[in-house]
Amino acid sequence: MRLEAKIFGIGVLFFVPVGLIYAVMSDGEPVGTVGLPLVGGLVGMIGAYFALLARRIDPRPEDDDEGEIDQGAGDQGVYAPWSWWPLVIGFAAALAFAGLAIGWWLVLIGTAVGAIGLVGWVFEFSRGQHAH
């Protein structure tokens, strides 16, 4: 996680000075003058989180300069290989984005379908044949 913290730290060192230079060169154009330093602040918050996380967890194989590829082998997480819920969430997103062009009522339907799909995906292994 130290590498990620350094990458985001470099982002702060880039965005904040560029925002100040932009403010001077554009005679205080409001969107970029405020936006670029804010992006630097947001990148800094992510970098600070990664720095704190790096102190709490053990070093990963990716953090070892002398590490080998096979050190990262093994399970990377639990994924549902035959899940239909991502399709439902994708359909809900399509409905919601179509609703921006057609009408707000369709956005509400897409949001409701998306909430149902998200709950179904999260609790997929908590019921039926796969319940723990």
N, C-alpha and C positions, 0 to 999 in steps of 0.2 A: 504494500500500500504506500510505501514511501515514494516510489516512482510516480504514482498517480498524484500524490500530494505535490511533488515537485513540478509536474506538468501543469497543474492548475495554478501553482504559485507563479510560474512563468507567465501564465495567462493574465494574472493580476499585474505583473510588471509590464505587460504589453498594453492592456486595455486602458488602464488609468492614464498613463502618459499620452497615449494616442487620443484619448478623450479630451485631455487638456489642450493638446496641440490643435485638435479639431475645433475646440471652442475659440481659440485665438484666431485661427485661420478663417473661420466661417463667420466671424463677428457675432458670436453667441447664438447661432442657430439653435433653437430650443431642443429639438428632438435628439440630434446627435450629441449636443453638449451634455444633456442629462443621461441619454441612453448608454453611451460608451463607458462612462465611469460606473454606472449601475451594473453593466455587464461585468466590469472588473470586480465590483463588490460581490456579485453573485458567484463568480468564479472563485473568489477568495473564500467564500463560505464553504463551497464544495471542497476546496483544498484544505481548509482547516478541519473539516469533518474527516477527510481521509488521513490527515496527520494524527488526529486523535485516535482514529481507528487503528492506525499502524502501531500505536503504542500499546493498545489493548490486546491485539491478536498476535499469535506467533508468526514468524516470517513464513511466507508462502514459497513454493518452489520457484515462482517467477521472480522473487526478490533475491535469490541467490545468484551472484554473478558467475559462479562456477557450476551452476545447476545443469542437469541433463534433462532431456525431454521426458524420459520415462519417470521422472520424479512426480510429474503432474498426472500420472495415469490413475485411473480408478473412477468411481462414481463422482459425477459433477453435480448431481441433483436428481430429483424425482420428477419425471415428466409423464404425462398421460399420453401414451402413443396412439390410442384410438379414440381420443376425445372429439366429440362433435361441438363442444361449447365454443371453441375459438371461431368456428364457422358462424355460430349464432351471434357472437360479439362483432364479427366482421359485417354481418348483415345489418346489425343494429347501427354500426357506424355509417354504413352506406345509406341507411334510412335517414339518419340524423343529418348527414351532409347534403342529401337530396332535399331534406326539409328546409335547408337554408335557402334554396332556390325556389322551392314550391310553396311552402307555407310552414309557419311555426308549429302548427298542429302535428306535422309529420316529425318534427324534432322531438316533441314530447313522446310520441309513440316509439321512436328510435331510442330515446333515453330509457323508457320503461323496458323495452326488449333488451337493451344493453345491461340494465341492472339485473334482470332475470338471468341472462347469460353469464354475467360475472359471478353471481351467487352460485349458479350451477357449476361453474368451472372451479371455484374455490372449494366447494363442498363435495366435489365429485367422488373423492375417496372416503367420504364420511357416511355413505349410505349404500345399501344394496350389497352386492357380491364383494366389493372391495372395502367394506367398512373395517376399521381397525378395532 
